[in-house]
Amino acid sequence: MPKRILILGAGFAGIQAAVELDRAFGDSGEIEILLVSDQNYFLFTPLLPQIASSNIDPRHIAQAIRDLRGARRFRFVRATVRSVDLERREVHTNPGPSRQWDGSPISYDYLIVAPGSRTDYFGIPGARENTLDFKSLEDAIVVRERVLDACEHADHTRDDELRRKLLTFVVVGGGYTGIELVAEWHDLLFGYVAKRYRGIRADDIRLIVFEAGADILRGVHPKLAEHSRRRLARKGIEVRTNSPVMRCFQGSVEIKGGEIISAEIIVWTAGVRAHSLVESLPGTHDRIGRAVVNESLQIEAHPEVFVAGDSAAAISAMEAPRVGPVAIEHGRIAALNIVHHMRNEPLESYRFVSKGMLVSLGMNYAVVNVGGIRFSGYFAWLFWNVVHLYKLVGFKKQVQVAVDWLLGAVFTRDAAIVRRPRNCPYCDNAP
Ligand SMILES: Cc1cc2nc3c(=O)[nH]c(=O)nc-3n(C[C@H](O)[C@H](O)[C@H](O)COP(=O)(O)OP(=O)(O)OC[C@H]3O[C@@H](n4cnc5c(N)ncnc54)[C@H](O)[C@@H]3O)c2cc1C
């Protein structure tokens, strides 16, 4: 029987691990590599804000695993993993709607756990129920359509107060996701909506970011973070630091001090926690639930189990941020260490080396910190585009996104709401 290496999660870490293992074992037949994930595609998350602003077609940042696999040997099964039994060396799944897997436990000889992370609401009352999440492709599509839906209603209401509420867009969390999202919204709302929706004036639109800490863009060089803040202020985006959200209601948030802001769209990007699968693993976990693994990324009591990506905290790099390049490197090291372990060779250690930080502040402007060089502006934005295009997985996807960007530079954005609009609580109840 060939030994089975099971990888949970087809994200940055899981895909990299599968590719690395495939490369190492080739057609040897001694190994079966099985990738299990609940979606049949790899999602390029850095471009999610541009889905929410209608700049890119959603399918263009999702690469089907079966295309990505190409001639590689690893098997893929779409199924949702429910639990991991480290003692019996098996995982329990629910079959996906495609019924590709019958749901029986999957045994393994080696396991790489890489299911990513989830949103943390810090127990803030109403946050989970009354804000929009922004992690998956579907989240970004929903945010885009809800924003456009709010604009449709704002366009025809005669109630000024209601229009202002419908056109107030709030992001909770001033990390790079929240900042890139609000900058993208700015392009959509001022570059398209304010021009095409005749009942909406630019003055009616309000964009606000609430950040609990003293700074936005933590992890970015302080000078670039400050520069970004000034840039956003010049665009009219309100960035309110030291402003923790204390409660969320349907259509409003309460800030520390009691101030209430009414807003139709509130997106939560403030916190990240380890995936529940990882939190339920035995062993030590850090403050946000990530599995604390040794420098080879193994769970100490189970050398055959590796944790990689957003849900792993390597003791050799506890400060590593939860970003794509870290997950990719985790995936690579976990795969190589399985090869080394099988061949009784010394294992590699994970060390965090920052590859820099790139933040887009909307069309034509970005801030970049790479290799100790910091720059901002139009060329930084071009650099941002080139890097993201290069990093996109699959030539077809690269062409599709490049074409989306070119079309976006020539034509207006696409405001079609393709899902059935929600019933309007305002119009439907109007006398
Ligand atoms: C909106 C947004 C923007 C971002 N922008 C950037 C950026 O610009 N630059 C950057 O470097 N990083 C960015 N990140 C962070 C980056 O996406 C993560 O650090 C990275 O995805 C982590 O990789 P991962 O492999 O650990 O998890 P993911 O890439 O999240 O992959 C996890 C995989 O596991 C699957 N899965 C989850 N649960 C189960 C289950 N129960 N059963 C089976 N499969 C499961 C998921 O469907 C997914 O395919 C962004 C993240 C978000 C949400």
The ligand as an SDF file (V2000), in Angstrom:
LIG
                    3D

 53 58  0  0  0  0  0  0  0  0999 V2000
   -9.9220   39.9890    1.9270 C   0  0  0  0  0  0  0  0  0  0  0  0
   -8.5470   39.4570    2.1280 C   0  0  0  0  0  0  0  0  0  0  0  0
   -7.4800   40.1080    1.5150 C   0  0  0  0  0  0  0  0  0  0  0  0
   -6.1880   39.6310    1.6900 C   0  0  0  0  0  0  0  0  0  0  0  0
   -5.1660   40.2910    1.0690 N   0  0  0  0  0  0  0  0  0  0  0  0
   -3.9160   39.8000    1.1660 C   0  0  0  0  0  0  0  0  0  0  0  0
   -2.8530   40.4330    0.4740 C   0  0  0  0  0  0  0  0  0  0  0  0
   -3.0510   41.4350   -0.2180 O   0  0  0  0  0  0  0  0  0  0  0  0
   -1.6130   39.8980    0.5860 N   0  0  0  0  0  0  0  0  0  0  0  0
   -1.3710   38.7770    1.3460 C   0  0  0  0  0  0  0  0  0  0  0  0
   -0.2430   38.3120    1.3890 O   0  0  0  0  0  0  0  0  0  0  0  0
   -2.3590   38.1810    2.0480 N   0  0  0  0  0  0  0  0  0  0  0  0
   -3.6190   38.6530    1.9710 C   0  0  0  0  0  0  0  0  0  0  0  0
   -4.6350   38.0550    2.6650 N   0  0  0  0  0  0  0  0  0  0  0  0
   -4.3080   36.9670    3.5950 C   0  0  0  0  0  0  0  0  0  0  0  0
   -4.1500   35.6500    2.8770 C   0  0  0  0  0  0  0  0  0  0  0  0
   -5.3100   35.3990    2.1230 O   0  0  0  0  0  0  0  0  0  0  0  0
   -3.9780   34.5390    3.9080 C   0  0  0  0  0  0  0  0  0  0  0  0
   -2.8730   34.8230    4.7250 O   0  0  0  0  0  0  0  0  0  0  0  0
   -3.7710   33.2250    3.1890 C   0  0  0  0  0  0  0  0  0  0  0  0
   -4.9030   32.9310    2.4000 O   0  0  0  0  0  0  0  0  0  0  0  0
   -3.5480   32.0890    4.1890 C   0  0  0  0  0  0  0  0  0  0  0  0
   -3.3490   30.9180    3.4690 O   0  0  0  0  0  0  0  0  0  0  0  0
   -3.8740   29.5290    4.0410 P   0  0  0  0  0  0  0  0  0  0  0  0
   -3.4080   28.4860    3.0850 O   0  0  0  0  0  0  0  0  0  0  0  0
   -3.4980   29.3930    5.4660 O   0  0  0  0  0  0  0  0  0  0  0  0
   -5.4440   29.6300    4.0290 O   0  0  0  0  0  0  0  0  0  0  0  0
   -6.5060   29.9300    2.8040 P   0  0  0  0  0  0  0  0  0  0  0  0
   -5.7460   30.4920    1.6620 O   0  0  0  0  0  0  0  0  0  0  0  0
   -7.5530   30.6700    3.4400 O   0  0  0  0  0  0  0  0  0  0  0  0
   -6.9300   28.4590    2.4160 O   0  0  0  0  0  0  0  0  0  0  0  0
   -7.6630   27.6390    3.2640 C   0  0  0  0  0  0  0  0  0  0  0  0
   -8.3840   26.6150    2.4200 C   0  0  0  0  0  0  0  0  0  0  0  0
   -8.9960   25.6510    3.2730 O   0  0  0  0  0  0  0  0  0  0  0  0
  -10.3320   25.4180    2.8660 C   0  0  0  0  0  0  0  0  0  0  0  0
  -11.1030   24.9940    4.0250 N   0  0  0  0  0  0  0  0  0  0  0  0
  -11.4670   25.7420    5.0840 C   0  0  0  0  0  0  0  0  0  0  0  0
  -12.1690   25.0050    5.9550 N   0  0  0  0  0  0  0  0  0  0  0  0
  -12.2370   23.7460    5.4410 C   0  0  0  0  0  0  0  0  0  0  0  0
  -12.8400   22.5390    5.8810 C   0  0  0  0  0  0  0  0  0  0  0  0
  -13.4990   22.4510    7.0300 N   0  0  0  0  0  0  0  0  0  0  0  0
  -12.7420   21.4520    5.0920 N   0  0  0  0  0  0  0  0  0  0  0  0
  -12.0740   21.5060    3.9000 C   0  0  0  0  0  0  0  0  0  0  0  0
  -11.4810   22.6410    3.4620 N   0  0  0  0  0  0  0  0  0  0  0  0
  -11.5580   23.7410    4.2120 C   0  0  0  0  0  0  0  0  0  0  0  0
  -10.7670   26.7730    2.2900 C   0  0  0  0  0  0  0  0  0  0  0  0
  -11.8700   26.6740    1.4150 O   0  0  0  0  0  0  0  0  0  0  0  0
   -9.5010   27.2090    1.5890 C   0  0  0  0  0  0  0  0  0  0  0  0
   -9.4580   26.6650    0.3050 O   0  0  0  0  0  0  0  0  0  0  0  0
   -5.9440   38.5010    2.5040 C   0  0  0  0  0  0  0  0  0  0  0  0
   -7.0210   37.8350    3.1040 C   0  0  0  0  0  0  0  0  0  0  0  0
   -8.3120   38.3090    2.9100 C   0  0  0  0  0  0  0  0  0  0  0  0
   -9.4560   37.5910    3.5590 C   0  0  0  0  0  0  0  0  0  0  0  0
  1  2  1  0
  2  3  1  0
  2 52  2  0
  3  4  2  0
  4  5  1  0
  4 50  1  0
  5  6  2  0
  6  7  1  0
  6 13  1  0
  7  8  2  0
  7  9  1  0
  9 10  1  0
 10 11  2  0
 10 12  1  0
 12 13  2  0
 13 14  1  0
 14 15  1  0
 14 50  1  0
 15 16  1  0
 16 17  1  0
 16 18  1  0
 18 19  1  0
 18 20  1  0
 20 21  1  0
 20 22  1  0
 22 23  1  0
 23 24  1  0
 24 25  2  0
 24 26  1  0
 24 27  1  0
 27 28  1  0
 28 29  2  0
 28 30  1  0
 28 31  1  0
 31 32  1  0
 32 33  1  0
 33 34  1  0
 33 48  1  0
 34 35  1  0
 35 36  1  0
 35 46  1  0
 36 37  1  0
 36 45  1  0
 37 38  2  0
 38 39  1  0
 39 40  1  0
 39 45  2  0
 40 41  1  0
 40 42  2  0
 42 43  1  0
 43 44  2  0
 44 45  1  0
 46 47  1  0
 46 48  1  0
 48 49  1  0
 50 51  2  0
 51 52  1  0
 52 53  1  0
M  END
$$$$
